[in-house]
Amino acid sequence: MSEAMQESGGQKRPGVTSACTACYQKKIRCDLASGKSSCSNCVLYSVECRPRLRKRRRVIGENRDDINVMQQSQTSPTVSTSFSPGSNQNHCQSSAEQSHTALAECLLGMARDETSMSTGRQNTDLQTHTVNMAREYDDPAEEDVQSTPMSLVHDGRALYFSAIEGRNQESTKAYPEGDGTSPSDIALLEASNAFDFPSRAIKTFLIDSFFKYCYPWVPVVERKWLESSSSEQPPSPLLVQAVLLAGSRVTSMGSVSSKDLYLKAKALFHSNQEKNPIVLIIACLLLQWWNPAGPERISLDSSVFWQRTGVGIATQIGLHRETSTQKNKTFRRRLWWSLAARDFQISAAHGRPKAIQTEESTVPPLTIEDFRQGDPHASCSVNYVSISEIFCRIGECHSRGLITDSMWLHFRNDLYFWIRELPSELRLFHQNPQQGLKEYGLLSRQLHIMYFVVLIILFRKPTMSNGPPPIETHSTSGLIVAASFIAGIFEELLIRDEILNLGPAIYKFFLLTAGVVLLEASKLRVLPDNDVAEDFDIIKRSLRRFADRYPSALATLHILEVLEQSQERQDVSVNTFRSERNVLPLFREFGPGLCRAWPLLEAGTKSHSTWAHTPNLGTGSMQLSSFAGNTAEVTESRNYIDDTMATLWSEMNDPLSWILDSSIFSG
């Protein structure tokens, strides 16, 4: 029985909430109030279950309307997801209490000086202190988004010298602006037919394709902005061409050239014809669907180039800073976190520094309250940003050799809660995995591909560390099962011919990650050879299909083929295998569907009393009862996979290695 229950003789003590401290901080459902001494979440990870004490604050005053407002604010949603992108998690977790404190202090001051303040002044003060309490969707007005002046820039120099704050607009008059669109720019626009659009039917089809396949990953475009009749001001040619480009990259329409659309949008971007920085940032996000080159080449047309260009414009207008007086805050949040998510993905997959330092941002984490009510893609977008942020943080720690016990456990717990709190419509399996797969959904498959890739990165051996970690932070069984799930999902995508409908995530890297693991798994005798071979063949066929749209996928395929040929000459025979208990909770929401390697986990669960057995965080792993052999061979097999992954990640951290290693890219 918890301390709170003991002190009150089995009755709930006043001030004790129904959720424990750990569950409250993670914003997840807690069953402590059902009479248990510890909730299920704390039991699962051997965490001390402590009831949360709610601090009650006295409010002096007789204005019941104000008190009612304060009480309502305590239940207003400030964070709706268990994970939040960026490094603002602590700020996010305490935002409700901070807002409550601010309002209580406001009401206290109003009560003390009630006779000297008018009703209008009270309402003004109350509005000032409650401006950040509710996260209500504010529909971005078309005229605001389409006419944001270039002069509204963010001047960070005021951080050092307060005297210059607010004088930015005055200083812009000290020297003339650029000449705008030059004659050579106009000639370029005319040569590229930048203002010519496809026929109405094709244009409508491409816009529909954009909102079906692209919008969930970049929820920053309103359909009305693309319509000529939406306002007196015609739609931005750059925005329309960028949307058409993105739509053309997720369809198989042969009557329109994606390259022509890209060249038109690129010409419009560089001609200074577009004066709205918001449109320029959105265009930078959408032009990343072109991406003709991978990280092995330097390109001014790659997603990396457009991503960093967009981040540069965003920081110039202060998109990374949020104030209470800003208009269209929810739209700005969606735009900022769309940029951040792409930055997380690119940085982690390429092993290169981020363009966005989230600790410098004051933008609140993205939540479903930042979307229009009823938006079917809100949950997908929020969870996409969250898993991308986890992916990036794990990649950064690996590249810097900074994986510690507590950090590794933190990442593992983040992933556990991310997959557990995933909405029902985005899950692969029913709530009871034994009931099998849920109805097919492309968005859910894409999110789970990212999840399984992050698991592989989490469970591989860290590089550049000063020594082996005190606890087992890598798992061969976790690597193989996650890679097999990725292959199973891509098999569905191949059958449905939806490979080219995928979002802008780094799927070539995702396939490379799974392929490397499956290559090494083929040397182990814990699974039938046909199962591993089929999974690896799916990875290669998926890359070939990607190459139909993105030729850089051939470089990834070539890497796997070279590794396959070189490893065939090595004689590695392993008859034993170990399954770590730390792996099981991360696959608790899944079943055998889509995964040929699932028997590895089934064999592990047979060695436990229950599936949700509390993992031993300080020990290694346990022997599978169905395999017996030499322990030395087990260690050798584990290191075989880990060393290959370590070499690959080391090369990814060195951008030049992709170019200089002619043995990989020859032929």
C-alpha positions as CSV (number, residue, x, y, z in Angstrom):
1,M,0.0,0.0,0.0
2,S,1.3,3.4,-0.9
3,E,2.3,5.9,1.8
4,A,-0.7,8.1,1.0
5,M,-3.1,5.3,1.6
6,Q,-1.3,4.2,4.8
7,E,-1.4,7.6,6.3
8,S,-5.2,7.9,5.7
9,G,-6.1,4.4,6.8
10,G,-6.9,3.2,3.4
11,Q,-8.9,6.3,2.4
12,K,-7.7,8.7,-0.3
13,R,-5.9,11.6,1.4
14,P,-7.2,15.1,0.5
15,G,-5.0,16.7,-2.1
16,V,-3.9,13.4,-3.6
17,T,-4.8,13.0,-7.3
18,S,-5.8,9.8,-9.0
19,A,-2.6,9.6,-11.1
20,C,0.9,8.9,-9.7
21,T,3.8,11.3,-10.2
22,A,5.4,9.3,-13.0
23,C,2.2,8.9,-15.0
24,Y,1.3,12.5,-14.5
25,Q,4.6,13.7,-15.9
26,K,4.2,11.5,-18.9
27,K,0.6,12.5,-19.4
28,I,-0.6,8.9,-19.7
29,R,-3.5,7.0,-18.2
30,C,-2.9,5.7,-14.6
31,D,-4.8,3.0,-12.8
32,L,-3.6,3.8,-9.3
33,A,-7.0,4.9,-8.3
34,S,-8.4,1.4,-8.8
35,G,-7.2,0.3,-5.3
36,K,-3.8,-0.9,-6.3
37,S,-0.7,-0.1,-4.3
38,S,1.2,0.6,-7.5
39,C,-0.1,1.3,-11.0
40,S,0.6,-1.0,-13.9
41,N,3.1,1.4,-15.6
42,C,5.3,1.6,-12.5
43,V,5.2,-2.1,-12.0
44,L,6.2,-2.7,-15.5
45,Y,9.5,-0.8,-15.1
46,S,10.1,-1.2,-11.4
47,V,9.6,2.4,-10.7
48,E,8.5,3.6,-7.3
49,C,4.8,4.5,-7.6
50,R,4.2,7.7,-5.6
51,P,0.8,9.5,-5.5
52,R,1.0,13.0,-6.8
53,L,0.1,15.7,-4.3
54,R,-1.8,18.6,-5.9
55,K,-0.9,21.9,-4.5
56,R,-3.9,23.9,-3.6
57,R,-3.6,27.7,-3.7
58,R,-5.8,30.1,-1.9
59,V,-7.5,32.7,-4.0
60,I,-8.6,35.9,-2.1
61,G,-11.6,37.6,-3.6
62,E,-15.3,37.5,-4.0
63,N,-15.5,37.6,-7.7
64,R,-17.0,34.1,-8.4
65,D,-16.8,34.5,-12.2
66,D,-13.0,34.9,-12.0
67,I,-12.7,31.9,-9.7
68,N,-14.7,29.8,-12.1
69,V,-12.4,30.9,-14.9
70,M,-9.4,29.7,-12.8
71,Q,-11.1,26.4,-12.1
72,Q,-11.9,25.9,-15.7
73,S,-8.3,26.7,-16.7
74,Q,-7.0,23.8,-14.5
75,T,-8.8,21.4,-16.9
76,S,-8.0,23.1,-20.1
77,P,-5.7,21.0,-22.3
78,T,-2.2,22.4,-22.6
79,V,-0.6,19.2,-23.8
80,S,-2.5,16.3,-25.3
81,T,0.3,13.9,-26.2
82,S,2.8,12.0,-24.0
83,F,5.7,13.2,-26.1
84,S,6.6,16.6,-27.3
85,P,9.2,17.5,-29.9
86,G,12.2,19.6,-29.1
87,S,13.9,20.2,-25.8
88,N,10.9,22.0,-24.2
89,Q,9.6,18.9,-22.4
90,N,10.1,20.2,-18.9
91,H,8.6,23.5,-19.8
92,C,5.6,21.7,-21.4
93,Q,5.0,19.5,-18.3
94,S,4.8,22.4,-15.9
95,S,3.0,24.8,-18.2
96,A,-0.4,24.1,-16.6
97,E,0.9,24.8,-13.1
98,Q,2.7,27.9,-14.2
99,S,-0.4,29.2,-15.9
100,H,-2.5,28.4,-12.9
101,T,0.0,30.3,-10.6
102,A,0.0,33.3,-12.9
103,L,-3.8,33.6,-12.9
104,A,-4.0,33.1,-9.2
105,E,-1.5,35.9,-8.6
106,C,-3.5,38.1,-11.0
107,L,-6.8,37.5,-9.2
108,L,-5.1,38.1,-5.8
109,G,-4.0,41.5,-7.0
110,M,-7.4,42.3,-8.4
111,A,-9.1,41.4,-5.1
112,R,-6.7,43.6,-3.0
113,D,-7.2,46.6,-5.2
114,E,-10.7,45.9,-6.4
115,T,-12.2,49.3,-5.5
116,S,-9.7,51.1,-7.6
117,M,-10.0,49.2,-10.8
118,S,-12.7,49.3,-13.4
119,T,-14.3,46.3,-14.9
120,G,-12.5,47.0,-18.2
121,R,-9.2,47.0,-16.5
122,Q,-9.9,43.7,-14.8
123,N,-10.8,42.1,-18.0
124,T,-7.7,43.4,-19.7
125,D,-5.4,42.0,-16.9
126,L,-7.2,38.7,-16.9
127,Q,-6.8,38.4,-20.6
128,T,-3.1,39.2,-20.3
129,H,-2.5,36.5,-17.8
130,T,-4.6,33.8,-19.5
131,V,-3.4,34.4,-23.1
132,N,-1.2,31.2,-23.1
133,M,-3.5,29.0,-21.0
134,A,-5.8,27.7,-23.7
135,R,-4.4,26.2,-26.9
136,E,-7.3,27.0,-29.3
137,Y,-7.0,26.7,-33.0
138,D,-6.8,30.1,-34.7
139,D,-7.6,29.8,-38.4
140,P,-4.9,31.6,-40.3
141,A,-6.5,34.3,-42.3
142,E,-5.7,34.2,-46.0
143,E,-4.7,37.8,-46.2
144,D,-2.3,37.4,-43.2
145,V,-0.5,34.4,-44.5
146,Q,-0.3,35.6,-48.1
147,S,0.9,39.1,-47.3
148,T,3.3,38.8,-44.5
149,P,5.8,41.6,-45.1
150,M,9.5,40.8,-45.5
151,S,10.3,43.7,-43.1
152,L,8.9,41.8,-40.1
153,V,12.2,40.2,-39.2
154,H,13.6,38.9,-35.9
155,D,16.5,40.9,-34.6
156,G,18.3,38.9,-31.9
157,R,20.8,41.7,-31.2
158,A,18.3,43.1,-28.7
159,L,19.3,40.3,-26.4
160,Y,22.6,42.1,-25.8
161,F,21.5,45.7,-26.1
162,S,17.9,46.4,-25.0
163,A,18.2,50.0,-26.3
164,I,17.9,48.8,-29.9
165,E,14.8,46.7,-29.3
166,G,11.9,47.7,-31.6
167,R,14.1,49.9,-33.8
168,N,14.5,47.3,-36.5
169,Q,11.9,48.7,-38.9
170,E,13.4,52.2,-38.5
171,S,16.9,51.0,-39.4
172,T,15.7,49.4,-42.6
173,K,15.2,52.8,-44.0
174,A,18.8,53.7,-43.7
175,Y,19.8,52.0,-46.9
176,P,17.8,51.1,-50.1
177,E,16.3,47.7,-50.6
178,G,17.2,45.4,-53.4
179,D,15.9,46.1,-56.9
180,G,13.5,43.1,-56.7
181,T,13.0,41.1,-59.8
182,S,15.7,42.1,-62.4
183,P,15.3,41.8,-66.1
184,S,17.5,38.7,-66.1
185,D,15.1,37.2,-63.5
186,I,12.1,38.0,-65.7
187,A,13.9,36.4,-68.7
188,L,14.6,33.3,-66.6
189,L,10.9,33.1,-65.5
190,E,9.8,33.4,-69.1
191,A,12.2,30.8,-70.3
192,S,11.1,28.3,-67.7
193,N,7.4,29.1,-68.3
194,A,7.1,29.6,-64.5
195,F,3.6,31.1,-64.8
196,D,2.2,28.3,-66.9
197,F,0.2,25.7,-65.1
198,P,-1.2,22.3,-66.1
199,S,-4.8,21.9,-67.3
200,R,-7.5,22.2,-64.8
201,A,-8.0,18.4,-64.5
202,I,-4.3,17.7,-64.0
203,K,-4.0,20.6,-61.6
204,T,-6.9,19.4,-59.5
205,F,-5.6,15.8,-59.4
206,L,-2.1,16.9,-58.3
207,I,-3.6,19.1,-55.6
208,D,-5.8,16.2,-54.4
209,S,-2.8,13.9,-54.3
210,F,-0.8,16.5,-52.3
211,F,-3.5,16.7,-49.6
212,K,-3.9,12.9,-49.5
213,Y,-0.2,11.9,-49.3
214,C,1.9,15.0,-48.4
215,Y,-0.3,17.1,-46.1
216,P,0.0,14.9,-43.0
217,W,3.8,15.5,-43.0
218,V,3.6,19.2,-43.8
219,P,0.2,20.5,-42.5
220,V,0.9,24.1,-43.4
221,V,-1.1,24.6,-46.6
222,E,-4.8,25.5,-46.9
223,R,-6.6,24.4,-50.1
224,K,-8.2,27.9,-50.3
225,W,-4.8,29.5,-50.8
226,L,-4.5,27.6,-54.1
227,E,-7.8,28.8,-55.5
228,S,-8.1,31.8,-57.7
229,S,-11.5,32.8,-56.4
230,S,-10.6,32.7,-52.8
231,S,-9.7,36.4,-52.7
232,E,-9.0,39.4,-54.8
233,Q,-5.3,38.6,-54.6
234,P,-4.4,35.7,-56.9
235,P,-2.7,32.7,-55.3
236,S,1.1,32.7,-55.1
237,P,2.6,31.1,-58.2
238,L,5.5,29.7,-56.2
239,L,3.1,28.1,-53.7
240,V,1.0,26.6,-56.4
241,Q,3.9,25.2,-58.4
242,A,5.5,23.8,-55.2
243,V,2.3,22.0,-54.3
244,L,2.0,20.6,-57.8
245,L,5.5,19.4,-57.6
246,A,5.0,17.6,-54.3
247,G,1.7,16.1,-55.6
248,S,3.5,14.9,-58.8
249,R,6.1,13.0,-56.7
250,V,3.6,10.9,-54.9
251,T,1.6,9.8,-58.1
252,S,2.4,7.8,-61.2
253,M,0.9,10.3,-63.6
254,G,3.0,10.3,-66.8
255,S,1.3,13.3,-68.5
256,V,3.1,15.8,-66.3
257,S,6.9,16.3,-65.7
258,S,8.0,16.7,-62.1
259,K,11.3,18.1,-63.3
260,D,9.5,20.9,-65.2
261,L,7.4,21.7,-62.2
262,Y,10.5,21.8,-60.0
263,L,12.4,24.1,-62.4
264,K,9.4,26.5,-62.5
265,A,9.2,26.6,-58.7
266,K,13.0,27.0,-58.4
267,A,13.0,29.9,-60.8
268,L,10.2,31.6,-59.0
269,F,12.0,31.1,-55.7
270,H,15.3,32.6,-56.8
271,S,13.8,35.4,-58.9
272,N,12.8,37.5,-55.8
273,Q,9.3,37.4,-57.3
274,E,7.8,36.1,-54.0
275,K,7.9,38.6,-51.2
276,N,6.2,36.6,-48.5
277,P,8.7,34.7,-46.3
278,I,6.0,32.3,-45.1
279,V,5.4,31.2,-48.6
280,L,9.1,30.9,-49.1
281,I,9.4,28.6,-46.1
282,I,6.5,26.4,-47.2
283,A,8.1,26.2,-50.6
284,C,11.4,25.0,-49.1
285,L,9.5,22.2,-47.4
286,L,7.7,21.1,-50.5
287,L,10.6,21.3,-52.9
288,Q,12.3,18.6,-50.8
289,W,10.1,16.1,-52.6
290,W,12.3,16.5,-55.6
291,N,15.6,15.4,-53.9
292,P,17.6,14.1,-56.9
293,A,20.7,13.2,-54.8
294,G,21.6,11.4,-51.6
295,P,24.1,12.3,-48.9
296,E,26.9,10.8,-51.0
297,R,26.8,13.8,-53.4
298,I,26.9,17.5,-53.0
299,S,23.8,19.1,-54.6
300,L,22.0,22.4,-54.7
301,D,18.8,20.6,-55.3
302,S,18.8,18.1,-52.5
303,S,16.4,18.1,-49.6
304,V,19.3,19.2,-47.3
305,F,19.8,22.4,-49.3
306,W,16.2,23.3,-49.2
307,Q,15.8,22.4,-45.6
308,R,18.6,24.6,-44.4
309,T,17.4,27.4,-46.7
310,G,14.0,27.2,-45.1
311,V,15.4,27.2,-41.6
312,G,17.5,30.3,-42.4
313,I,14.4,32.2,-43.6
314,A,12.4,30.9,-40.6
315,T,14.9,32.2,-38.1
316,Q,15.1,35.6,-39.9
317,I,11.4,36.2,-39.2
318,G,11.6,34.8,-35.7
319,L,9.5,31.7,-36.4
320,H,11.5,30.0,-33.6
321,R,10.3,32.6,-31.0
322,E,6.7,32.8,-29.9
323,T,5.2,35.8,-28.1
324,S,1.7,36.4,-26.7
325,T,1.0,39.1,-29.3
326,Q,1.7,37.0,-32.4
327,K,-1.1,36.3,-34.8
328,N,-1.7,32.8,-36.2
329,K,0.2,31.1,-33.4
330,T,-1.1,27.6,-34.2
331,F,-0.2,28.0,-37.8
332,R,3.3,29.2,-36.9
333,R,3.7,26.2,-34.6
334,R,2.8,23.8,-37.3
335,L,5.2,25.4,-39.7
336,W,8.0,25.5,-37.2
337,W,7.6,21.9,-36.2
338,S,7.3,20.7,-39.8
339,L,10.7,22.3,-40.4
340,A,12.0,20.7,-37.2
341,A,10.8,17.2,-38.0
342,R,12.5,17.3,-41.3
343,D,15.6,18.5,-39.7
344,F,15.5,15.7,-37.1
345,Q,15.1,13.1,-39.9
346,I,17.8,14.4,-42.1
347,S,20.3,15.0,-39.3
348,A,19.9,11.5,-37.8
349,A,19.9,9.7,-41.2
350,H,22.9,11.5,-42.6
351,G,24.8,11.7,-39.3
352,R,25.3,15.4,-39.6
353,P,24.6,18.4,-37.3
354,K,21.1,19.8,-37.1
355,A,20.2,23.1,-38.6
356,I,17.7,23.8,-35.8
357,Q,18.8,24.0,-32.2
358,T,15.6,23.4,-30.3
359,E,16.9,24.7,-27.0
360,E,17.0,28.1,-28.7
361,S,13.3,27.9,-29.5
362,T,10.4,29.1,-27.4
363,V,7.7,27.6,-29.6
364,P,5.5,25.3,-27.5
365,P,5.4,21.6,-28.5
366,L,3.0,20.7,-31.2
367,T,-0.3,19.2,-30.0
368,I,-3.6,18.4,-31.7
369,E,-5.0,21.7,-30.4
370,D,-2.8,23.4,-33.0
371,F,-5.0,21.8,-35.7
372,R,-8.4,22.6,-37.0
373,Q,-11.0,20.6,-35.0
374,G,-11.7,17.4,-36.7
375,D,-8.5,17.4,-38.8
376,P,-8.1,13.6,-39.5
377,H,-4.3,14.0,-39.8
378,A,-3.6,15.9,-36.6
379,S,-2.6,12.9,-34.5
380,C,-0.4,11.6,-37.3
381,S,1.4,14.9,-37.6
382,V,2.0,15.2,-33.9
383,N,3.3,11.7,-33.5
384,Y,5.5,12.1,-36.6
385,V,7.2,15.0,-35.0
386,S,7.6,13.1,-31.7
387,I,9.2,10.0,-33.2
388,S,11.4,12.1,-35.4
389,E,12.7,14.0,-32.4
390,I,13.4,10.8,-30.5
391,F,15.2,9.4,-33.6
392,C,17.4,12.5,-33.7
393,R,18.3,12.5,-30.1
394,I,19.4,8.9,-30.1
395,G,21.4,9.5,-33.3
396,E,23.1,12.5,-31.7
397,C,24.1,10.6,-28.6
398,H,25.5,7.7,-30.8
399,S,27.5,10.0,-33.0
400,R,29.0,11.8,-30.0
401,G,29.5,8.6,-28.0
402,L,27.5,9.9,-25.1
403,I,25.1,7.0,-24.5
404,T,24.9,6.5,-20.7
405,D,22.8,4.1,-18.6
406,S,20.2,6.7,-17.7
407,M,20.1,8.2,-21.1
408,W,19.6,4.8,-22.8
409,L,16.8,3.9,-20.3
410,H,15.2,7.3,-21.0
411,F,15.2,6.7,-24.7
412,R,13.8,3.2,-24.2
413,N,11.0,4.6,-22.0
414,D,10.3,7.3,-24.5
415,L,9.8,4.8,-27.2
416,Y,7.7,2.6,-25.0
417,F,5.3,5.4,-24.1
418,W,5.2,6.6,-27.7
419,I,4.0,3.3,-29.1
420,R,1.7,2.7,-26.1
421,E,0.0,6.1,-26.4
422,L,-0.4,5.9,-30.2
423,P,-4.1,6.5,-31.1
424,S,-6.2,3.6,-32.1
425,E,-6.5,4.7,-35.8
426,L,-2.6,4.7,-36.1
427,R,-1.9,1.3,-34.6
428,L,-0.9,-1.8,-36.5
429,F,-2.6,-4.3,-34.3
430,H,-5.8,-4.3,-32.2
431,Q,-5.6,-3.4,-28.6
432,N,-5.2,-7.1,-27.9
433,P,-2.5,-8.1,-30.4
434,Q,-3.7,-11.7,-30.4
435,Q,-6.7,-10.4,-32.4
436,G,-4.4,-9.7,-35.3
437,L,-3.7,-6.7,-37.6
438,K,-6.0,-3.8,-37.9
439,E,-7.3,-2.6,-41.2
440,Y,-4.5,-1.4,-43.5
441,G,-3.5,2.2,-43.3
442,L,-0.7,3.9,-45.1
443,L,-0.1,6.6,-42.5
444,S,0.2,4.0,-39.7
445,R,2.6,1.9,-41.7
446,Q,4.9,5.0,-42.3
447,L,4.9,5.9,-38.6
448,H,5.8,2.3,-37.6
449,I,8.6,2.1,-40.1
450,M,10.2,5.0,-38.3
451,Y,9.5,3.4,-34.9
452,F,11.3,0.1,-35.9
453,V,14.2,2.0,-37.4
454,V,14.6,3.9,-34.1
455,L,14.5,0.6,-32.2
456,I,17.4,-0.7,-34.4
457,I,19.5,2.5,-33.7
458,L,18.7,2.2,-30.0
459,F,19.7,-1.5,-29.7
460,R,22.9,-1.4,-31.7
461,K,26.2,-1.1,-30.0
462,P,27.3,2.5,-29.3
463,T,30.3,3.9,-31.1
464,M,33.2,6.1,-29.9
465,S,32.5,5.3,-26.3
466,N,35.2,5.1,-23.7
467,G,34.3,1.6,-22.8
468,P,31.4,-0.9,-22.8
469,P,28.3,0.4,-21.1
470,P,27.7,-1.1,-17.7
471,I,24.2,-2.4,-18.8
472,E,23.2,-4.2,-21.9
473,T,22.2,-1.4,-24.2
474,H,22.2,-3.5,-27.4
475,S,20.0,-6.4,-28.4
476,T,20.4,-8.8,-31.3
477,S,16.9,-10.1,-31.0
478,G,15.6,-6.5,-31.0
479,L,17.6,-5.7,-34.1
480,I,16.4,-8.7,-36.1
481,V,12.7,-8.5,-35.1
482,A,12.5,-4.7,-35.9
483,A,14.2,-5.3,-39.3
484,S,11.8,-8.1,-40.1
485,F,8.8,-5.8,-39.2
486,I,10.2,-3.2,-41.6
487,A,10.5,-5.8,-44.4
488,G,6.9,-7.0,-43.7
489,I,5.5,-3.4,-44.0
490,F,7.4,-2.8,-47.2
491,E,6.1,-6.1,-48.6
492,E,2.6,-4.6,-48.1
493,L,3.6,-1.4,-49.8
494,L,5.1,-3.3,-52.8
495,I,1.9,-5.4,-53.2
496,R,-0.3,-2.3,-53.1
497,D,2.2,-0.3,-55.3
498,E,2.4,2.5,-52.7
499,I,6.1,2.8,-52.4
500,L,6.0,6.0,-54.4
501,N,3.2,7.4,-52.2
502,L,5.4,7.6,-49.1
503,G,6.1,10.9,-47.4
504,P,9.4,12.8,-47.4
505,A,11.0,10.8,-44.6
506,I,14.5,9.2,-45.2
507,Y,13.2,5.9,-46.5
508,K,16.4,5.0,-48.3
509,F,18.2,5.1,-45.0
510,F,15.4,3.2,-43.3
511,L,15.8,0.4,-45.9
512,L,19.6,0.5,-45.6
513,T,19.3,0.1,-41.8
514,A,17.0,-2.9,-42.1
515,G,19.0,-4.4,-44.9
516,V,22.3,-4.4,-42.9
517,V,20.7,-6.1,-39.9
518,L,19.0,-8.8,-42.1
519,L,22.4,-9.4,-43.9
520,E,24.0,-10.3,-40.6
521,A,21.0,-12.2,-39.4
522,S,21.3,-14.5,-42.4
523,K,24.5,-15.8,-40.8
524,L,22.7,-16.9,-37.6
525,R,20.8,-20.2,-37.4
526,V,18.0,-19.0,-35.2
527,L,15.5,-18.5,-38.1
528,P,14.9,-20.5,-41.2
529,D,17.1,-19.3,-44.0
530,N,14.2,-18.7,-46.3
531,D,12.6,-16.2,-43.9
532,V,15.6,-14.0,-43.7
533,A,16.3,-14.3,-47.5
534,E,12.7,-13.2,-48.2
535,D,12.9,-10.2,-45.9
536,F,16.2,-9.1,-47.5
537,D,14.8,-9.6,-51.0
538,I,11.9,-7.3,-50.1
539,I,14.4,-4.6,-49.0
540,K,16.2,-4.8,-52.3
541,R,13.0,-4.8,-54.4
542,S,11.8,-1.8,-52.4
543,L,15.0,0.1,-53.2
544,R,14.6,-0.8,-56.9
545,R,11.1,0.6,-56.9
546,F,12.3,3.7,-55.1
547,A,14.9,4.1,-57.8
548,D,12.1,4.6,-60.4
549,R,11.4,7.9,-58.8
550,Y,14.6,8.6,-56.8
551,P,17.7,7.3,-58.6
552,S,19.8,7.9,-55.5
553,A,18.2,4.7,-54.1
554,L,20.6,2.8,-56.4
555,A,23.5,3.9,-54.2
556,T,21.8,2.5,-51.2
557,L,21.1,-0.7,-53.1
558,H,24.7,-0.9,-54.2
559,I,25.9,-0.7,-50.6
560,L,23.8,-3.6,-49.6
561,E,24.9,-5.7,-52.6
562,V,28.6,-5.0,-51.8
563,L,28.1,-6.0,-48.2
564,E,26.2,-9.1,-49.3
565,Q,29.0,-10.2,-51.5
566,S,31.8,-9.5,-49.0
567,Q,30.0,-11.3,-46.1
568,E,29.3,-14.4,-48.2
569,R,33.0,-15.2,-48.0
570,Q,32.9,-15.2,-44.2
571,D,32.2,-18.4,-42.3
572,V,30.1,-17.6,-39.3
573,S,28.1,-20.4,-37.8
574,V,26.0,-19.8,-34.8
575,N,23.6,-22.2,-33.1
576,T,22.8,-20.1,-30.1
577,F,21.0,-16.9,-29.4
578,R,20.1,-14.7,-26.6
579,S,16.9,-12.7,-26.1
580,E,17.0,-9.7,-23.8
581,R,14.1,-9.0,-21.5
582,N,14.6,-5.3,-22.2
583,V,13.2,-5.9,-25.7
584,L,9.9,-7.4,-24.8
585,P,8.0,-4.3,-23.6
586,L,8.8,-2.4,-26.8
587,F,7.1,-5.1,-28.9
588,R,4.2,-5.6,-26.5
589,E,1.7,-3.8,-28.8
590,F,2.5,-6.2,-31.7
591,G,1.8,-9.7,-32.9
592,P,3.3,-12.2,-35.4
593,G,1.7,-10.5,-38.4
594,L,4.2,-8.7,-40.7
595,C,7.2,-10.2,-38.9
596,R,8.9,-13.5,-40.0
597,A,11.3,-13.2,-37.0
598,W,8.5,-13.1,-34.4
599,P,9.5,-16.7,-33.1
600,L,12.5,-15.0,-31.5
601,L,10.2,-13.1,-29.2
602,E,7.8,-16.0,-28.7
603,A,10.7,-18.1,-27.5
604,G,11.7,-15.3,-25.2
605,T,8.3,-14.9,-23.7
606,K,8.0,-18.6,-23.0
607,S,10.9,-18.1,-20.6
608,H,8.9,-15.5,-18.6
609,S,5.9,-15.9,-16.4
610,T,4.0,-13.2,-18.2
611,W,4.5,-11.1,-21.3
612,A,4.7,-7.9,-19.3
613,H,7.4,-9.3,-17.1
614,T,9.3,-6.4,-15.4
615,P,12.6,-6.1,-17.2
616,N,15.8,-6.3,-15.2
617,L,17.4,-3.0,-16.1
618,G,20.8,-3.9,-14.6
619,T,21.4,-7.3,-16.1
620,G,22.2,-8.7,-19.5
621,S,20.0,-11.2,-21.3
622,M,18.7,-14.7,-20.9
623,Q,19.3,-17.8,-22.9
624,L,16.6,-19.0,-25.2
625,S,15.5,-22.5,-24.2
626,S,15.1,-23.6,-27.8
627,F,18.7,-23.0,-28.7
628,A,21.8,-24.4,-27.0
629,G,25.5,-24.1,-27.8
630,N,28.7,-22.3,-27.0
631,T,28.3,-19.0,-25.2
632,A,31.4,-17.7,-26.9
633,E,29.7,-18.2,-30.3
634,V,26.8,-16.2,-29.0
635,T,29.0,-13.3,-28.1
636,E,30.7,-13.5,-31.5
637,S,27.4,-13.4,-33.3
638,R,26.2,-10.4,-31.3
639,N,29.4,-8.5,-32.1
640,Y,29.1,-9.4,-35.7
641,I,26.0,-7.4,-36.2
642,D,27.0,-4.6,-33.8
643,D,30.4,-4.1,-35.5
644,T,28.8,-3.8,-39.0
645,M,26.3,-1.3,-37.7
646,A,29.0,0.6,-35.9
647,T,31.1,0.9,-39.1
648,L,28.1,2.0,-41.1
649,W,27.1,4.7,-38.5
650,S,30.7,5.9,-38.3
651,E,30.7,6.4,-42.1
652,M,27.4,8.2,-41.9
653,N,28.9,10.6,-39.4
654,D,31.7,11.5,-41.8
655,P,30.0,13.1,-44.8
656,L,33.2,12.8,-47.0
657,S,33.4,9.1,-46.5
658,W,30.3,8.7,-48.7
659,I,32.2,10.4,-51.5
660,L,35.8,9.2,-51.0
661,D,35.0,5.5,-50.5
662,S,35.2,4.5,-54.2
663,S,35.0,0.8,-53.3
664,I,31.3,1.3,-52.3
665,F,30.2,3.6,-55.1
666,S,32.2,2.1,-58.0
667,G,30.4,0.3,-60.8
